[in-house]
Amino acid sequence: MTEGEVAGWVEGELAAGRGGHIVTPNVDICRAVAGDAALRELVNGAEVVVADGMPLVWASRLLGTPVPERVTGADLIWSLSDRAARCGWPVYLLGGPPGVAAAAAAELASRHPGLRVCGVDAPPYGFDATARGRRRARRKVVEARPSLVFVGLGFPRQDLLIGELRRELPGAWFVGCGAAIGFAAGTVSRAPGWMRGAGLEWLFRLACEPGRLARRYLVDGVPFALRLLLSSAVTRLRLSGAAGRRSAL
């Protein structure tokens, strides 16, 4: 789906009383799930999975099964908040350092008049390592009764917590949005549009946070992306060759 189609899908599902989970895999998430069956099941169990990463878009084209566009959590936080303001859905923001979720809520509300943010929370790092910490965070969300929840804790922490929350709020929609709350607040800089379109957003983020992201991108991400593109091209050639042989018969 396109970004606009995702927003329309969520609107239709909420109107029908059905909740759901949106996962936005990028290269890093794909690398993680490739080697972990439990994480693969976590992603496959989501109602909506969209490609947050140009290498994934390129790989889909090489395979001959192209997705229409890149859809990121950083974009969905804006488009879904716009839809929430128009439809009257209460929104909740969970994640980020202290004060960031509140700043993001203020920015979203200023851009989308009528948006109702029913709660924000910035739990301390590592809160989800204990049952008590997870219960506290879940209780705050459940008491706020949101229709739409943005959870920015990074994969897979955000999506594991979403799995628990869905049992308590089955009619709500949850978006695992990574750094999107920081982007919305303006505390984390986002790459210019031309870099995002060219698949170079990772390079911009690497320049901003080299110490934290060097291994993720240079050691793990780039080699995995290259293998993904190569394997997609080889798979397409094999399928085309097999189809050609069947036609000849």
C-alpha positions in Angstrom: 0.0 0.0 0.0 0.9 3.6 -0.4 1.1 5.9 2.7 -2.3 7.3 1.9 -3.8 3.8 1.5 -2.4 2.8 4.9 -4.2 5.7 6.5 -7.4 4.8 4.6 -7.1 1.2 5.7 -6.7 2.2 9.4 -9.7 4.5 9.1 -11.9 1.7 7.7 -10.7 -0.9 10.3 -11.3 1.5 13.2 -14.8 2.3 11.9 -15.5 -1.5 11.8 -14.3 -1.8 15.4 -11.1 -3.7 14.5 -7.6 -2.9 15.8 -4.3 -3.8 14.3 -0.5 -3.4 14.3 1.6 -1.7 11.7 5.3 -2.8 11.3 7.6 -0.8 9.1 10.7 -3.0 8.4 13.9 -1.4 7.2 17.2 -3.2 6.3 18.1 -3.5 10.0 14.8 -5.2 10.9 15.0 -7.5 7.9 18.5 -8.5 8.9 17.2 -9.3 12.4 14.2 -11.4 11.3 16.2 -13.3 8.7 18.1 -15.0 11.5 15.4 -15.3 14.2 12.2 -17.3 13.7 10.4 -15.7 16.7 11.0 -12.1 15.3 9.9 -13.3 11.9 6.6 -14.5 13.4 6.2 -11.2 15.2 6.5 -9.2 11.9 4.3 -11.7 10.0 1.6 -11.4 12.6 1.1 -7.7 12.0 -2.0 -6.6 9.9 0.1 -4.1 7.9 3.7 -4.5 6.9 5.2 -1.7 4.7 8.8 -1.2 3.4 10.6 1.5 5.4 13.9 1.5 3.4 14.7 2.1 -0.3 16.8 -1.2 -0.5 13.5 -3.1 0.2 11.7 -1.1 -2.5 14.5 -1.8 -5.0 14.6 -5.5 -4.0 10.8 -5.8 -4.6 11.3 -4.4 -8.1 14.2 -6.8 -8.9 11.9 -9.7 -7.8 9.2 -8.5 -10.1 6.8 -7.9 -7.3 7.2 -4.1 -6.7 5.7 -2.3 -3.7 4.3 1.1 -4.7 6.5 3.2 -2.5 8.6 3.5 0.6 6.3 4.0 3.7 8.2 5.1 6.9 7.1 5.4 10.5 8.5 8.9 10.4 5.9 9.8 7.6 3.0 7.8 9.1 3.2 9.7 12.4 2.1 12.8 10.4 -0.4 11.2 7.9 -2.1 9.1 10.6 -2.2 12.1 13.0 -3.9 14.1 10.2 -6.4 11.4 9.8 -6.9 11.1 13.6 -7.6 14.9 13.8 -10.3 14.6 11.1 -11.8 11.5 12.4 -11.6 12.3 16.2 -9.4 9.4 17.2 -7.5 9.9 20.5 -3.8 9.4 20.0 -1.1 8.2 22.5 2.7 8.6 22.1 5.0 6.2 23.9 8.8 6.4 23.8 11.7 8.8 23.5 13.8 10.5 26.1 12.0 12.6 28.8 10.0 15.5 27.3 10.3 14.3 23.7 6.9 12.7 23.5 5.3 15.8 25.0 7.1 18.0 22.5 6.1 15.7 19.6 2.5 15.8 20.8 2.5 19.7 20.8 4.0 19.8 17.3 1.6 17.3 15.9 -1.4 19.2 17.5 -0.1 22.5 16.1 0.1 21.0 12.6 -3.2 19.2 12.8 -5.8 21.3 14.5 -8.3 19.2 16.4 -5.9 16.4 17.1 -6.5 15.0 20.6 -3.5 13.5 22.3 -4.9 11.6 25.2 -1.5 10.7 26.7 2.3 10.6 26.4 4.9 8.5 28.2 8.7 8.4 28.2 9.5 5.4 30.4 13.1 5.0 31.5 15.4 3.0 29.3 15.2 -0.7 30.2 11.7 -0.4 31.8 10.6 -3.3 29.6 13.2 -5.7 31.0 10.9 -6.3 34.1 7.3 -7.3 34.3 6.6 -4.4 36.7 8.0 -1.9 34.2 5.9 -3.3 31.3 2.8 -3.3 33.5 3.2 0.3 34.5 3.6 1.4 30.9 0.7 -0.7 29.7 -1.6 0.6 32.5 -1.0 4.2 31.4 -1.9 3.4 27.8 -5.0 1.4 28.7 -6.3 4.1 31.1 -6.0 6.7 28.3 -8.2 4.6 26.0 -6.5 5.7 22.7 -7.6 4.6 19.3 -4.1 5.1 17.8 -0.8 4.5 19.6 2.7 5.4 18.3 5.3 3.3 20.1 8.9 4.5 19.5 11.1 2.1 21.4 13.0 0.5 18.5 12.5 -3.0 17.1 11.8 -5.5 18.6 11.1 -3.9 21.9 8.3 -1.7 20.6 6.6 -4.6 18.8 6.9 -7.0 21.7 5.2 -4.4 24.0 2.5 -3.8 21.3 1.8 -7.6 21.4 1.0 -7.3 25.1 -1.0 -4.1 24.7 -3.2 -5.5 21.9 -4.6 -8.1 24.3 -5.8 -5.2 26.5 -6.9 -2.8 23.7 -8.0 -5.1 20.9 -9.8 -2.2 19.1 -6.9 0.1 18.9 -4.2 0.5 16.2 -0.5 0.4 17.1 2.4 1.7 15.0 5.9 0.6 15.8 7.6 3.9 14.7 11.2 3.8 15.9 12.7 7.3 15.9 9.5 8.9 14.5 8.6 10.6 17.8 12.0 12.3 18.0 11.6 13.4 14.4 8.2 14.8 15.1 9.5 16.7 18.1 12.4 18.1 16.2 15.0 16.6 18.6 16.3 14.3 15.9 17.1 15.7 12.5 15.8 13.9 9.4 17.6 13.7 6.1 16.6 16.1 3.3 14.0 14.8 0.9 16.4 14.1 -2.0 18.6 11.9 0.3 15.5 9.9 1.4 14.4 9.4 -2.2 17.9 8.3 -3.2 18.1 5.8 -0.4 20.8 7.8 1.4 18.9 8.6 4.6 21.1 6.1 6.4 24.2 8.1 5.4 22.7 11.3 6.9 21.9 9.5 10.1 25.3 8.0 10.2 26.9 11.4 9.9 24.7 12.7 12.8 25.4 9.7 15.1 28.5 7.9 14.0 29.3 6.4 17.3 25.9 4.8 17.8 25.2 3.8 14.2 28.5 2.9 12.5 28.3 -0.8 13.2 24.6 -1.0 12.4 25.0 0.6 9.0 28.5 -0.2 7.8 29.2 -3.6 9.4 25.7 -5.1 9.4 23.4 -3.0 7.2 25.2 -2.3 3.9 26.5 -5.9 3.4 23.0 -7.3 4.1 21.4 -4.8 1.7 23.8 -5.8 -1.0 23.1 -9.5 -0.5 19.4 -8.8 -0.5 19.6 -7.0 -3.8 21.8 -9.6 -5.4 19.6 -12.5 -4.2 16.5 -10.8 -5.4 18.0 -10.3 -8.9 19.2 -13.9 -9.0 15.8 -15.2 -7.9 14.1 -13.2 -10.6 16.5 -14.6 -13.3 15.9 -18.1 -12.1 12.1 -17.7 -12.1 12.3 -16.1 -15.6 14.4 -19.0 -16.9 12.1 -21.6 -15.4 9.1 -19.9 -17.0 10.8 -19.7 -20.3 11.6 -23.5 -20.2 7.9 -24.3 -19.4 6.8 -22.1 -22.3 9.1 -24.0 -24.7 7.7 -27.3 -23.6 
